[in-house]
Amino acid sequence: MKGKKGEKRTNTLCLTSIGTLEGETFALPEDFQDINFHTELAKTDTFRKVKKSITKRHQKRNVWIVLNEPLKEVYVDDSGNIQFADFLLEKKFEDPQPPEQASTTGGISKEDLQTILEKFFATERNQKKNLNKLAEKFVLDKFNNKTNNATQWMEFFENECKRWNLQKDEKKIDYFWKAQVQIGTAQCL
């Protein structure tokens, strides 16, 4: 249900679609969306709550209402088809999931999500293995206050990080420590 767009000074509530527990969604034609056509639905407690919660134009609520006998007579024909006013409703293809099947993965299947996470963690492990190799390739003298000033040494370090495409501060710190440990094998300027 949502507020109707065409109205300038008043908000009109509209029923835009009907969903089933099987995850199918059926669109109501614009001519039948105004809530004034849906008198049986307007009598339900859920509708009253929706009416209270929609306070601004274009707000939208997806709610589940159990079809009691009067509602079934209005919205379901004898064959089990979704209808309104003897008009069979058209199925929409952007199916929402019912609450008991709802997922927080944004429509991604659990298998796909698991595959993505496995690849991510494998990449992280490979990056940690490459840490030692990269520290060896740093071209940087070990800092000592007799030959370098701290500002100049940090500029050299930042340039090396840019050269090796290290953009996150956490990675720079890791490489800094690895470079200090590996400095004996690292090339010097």
ABEGO torsion letter per residue (X at the ends): XBBBAABAABBBBBBABBBBAAGBBBBBBAAAABAAABAAAAABAAAAAAAAABABBGBBBBBBBBBBAAAAAAABBAAGBBBBGGBBBBBBABBBBBAAABBAAGGBBAAAAAAAAAAAAAAAAAAAAAAAAAAAABBBBBBBAAABBAAAAAAAAAAAAAAAGBABAAAAAAAAAAAAAAAAABBBX
